[in-house]
Amino acid sequence: MDSRLDLQTERTKAIVPAEPSTPSITAILFLFILGIYWLSPVVTVTDSLWSLYVSASILQEGNTDLDEYEHLIDVEDDIRIVPAKGHLYYYYPIAVSFLATPFVWTANQFYSLRNSTDLYTYLAEHKPDDFTGRLEKFIASILSALGIIPIYLLASHYLSRKHAVVLALIFALSTSMWSTASRALWQHGPSVLFLSCALYLMVLAQKKEGAIQYAGFFIAISYVIRPNNSLAVIFTSLYVLINHKKYFIRYLIGAGLVAVPFIIFNWTLYGALLPPYSFQLFEKPTTAQRFLEALAGTMISPARGLFVFTPIFIFSIYGIILSAKNGAFTFRVTESYILAIIIGHWLIISLFADWDGGWSIGPRYFTDIIPYMIFFMIPVFQRSGEIFSRNGWKITFTTLVVISTLIHFRCSTSIYPFLWNGYPITYPDGATYRDWDWTDLQFLRGFCASDLEKGQAPACWLE
């Protein structure tokens, strides 16, 4: 038998959970994280400003245009709005608005009970405000907290229940899931949810091969939510084709259930297979010098670096090394495809001229691959008895978890890190991307006693 197949067989045999996962554990995890997300006060509505209005339009009028809200929109200057065929449409992917419709419908029922009018009337009479922002945050918190369920189920295939819970909590509280995905109806929270589901099915298929056919549906939705997930679609599909050929057609059918309506929708609205947002990379090309800067900046810059805001992911790199030593990177195992997704995503986001993610918190563009980074922490936990028996490793790991959690806690509970984006003004359009300024760390804003909003820390501590 092929040695690669022997390796995969042995790896599959090893995927035996020490303790089976239960609905009660996932329910407790979900409710616990939802409570934390909801109670964290920071709201970061920017690109998502009109997402609820699209949801309301779908529910009320059965369409996705925003014509009924034209009196509220600054059509000339609002970059979130795009005219098409005599109508006004939301520029960003509207899949999130479709996902939000059940929540908006439910919110309307409760709103009507406590007020003399309904939520739809409120939206028609008010521009986006604090109320709509809080509603966005609540919906985003639910969608983001749901992501912990497939992550826990994934982890429990390899790890004991205790370690699976720890890894799931790291996913939810020590990463941009807390400080970005759950703060507003960005694309990132739903994107992570569906990517996590697809990833879980890839792993589950090693024991129950038929599970892989459902991955096509989830991975296709992840693309409709966020086009940056195109590489996740490509490499997941390649994995299925090579390793699960007899289910590949069913996998494609599942993806087609999403892709066909998506294409028809775009052709009807825009006369194109893809919406305008999908071509954003080509509209904002970078230069060779800026690309090299972005490769480094997305990883280690003080303002947007993945390993600055989430240093625990250093252990994901260690997990990749451990996987390589175990001979994991062949065409027959998931690790190869997951690593390809991570590297490909890194390259894509570095090609954007605005690789720093605009008005946001930390490494926003890396939020979507958090499930894959978490996956590569599994080998570390699998060898925890050996690795963490040495105090130095245990202390390092614990310290990095605490630092990562505190950073995202700070950015989720204090508005000052978000206000970092607005001062000092360094660009004509009002954006401020001080990507390499170690004297003005975003997550330390608000710690300067002399000026909470504009005081630049740690610089102010040295004055």
Secondary structure, 3 states (H helix, E strand, C coil): CCHHHHHHHHHHHHCCCCCCCCHHHHHHHHHHHHHHHHHCCCCCCCCCCCHHHHHHHHHHHCCCCCHHHHHHCCCCCCCCEEEECCEEEECCCCHHHHHHHHHHHHHHHHHHHHCCCCHHHHHHHCCCCHHHHHHHHHHHHHHHHHCHHHHHHHHHCCCCHHHHHHHHHHHHHCCHHHHHHCCCCCCHHHHHHHHHHHHHHHHHCCCCHHHHHHHHHHHHHHHHHCHHHHHHHHHHHHHHHHHCHHHHHHHHHHHHHHHHHHHHHHHHHHCCCCCHHHHHHHHCECCHHHHHHHHHHHHHCCCCCHHHHCHHHHHHHHHHHHHHHCCCCCCCCHHHHHHHHHHHHHHHHHCECCCCCCCCCCCHHHHHHHHHHHHCCHHHHHCHHHHCCCHHHHHHHHHHHHHHHHHHHHHHHCCHHHHHHHCCCCCCCCCCCCCCCCCECHHHCCCCCCCCCCCCCEHHHHC
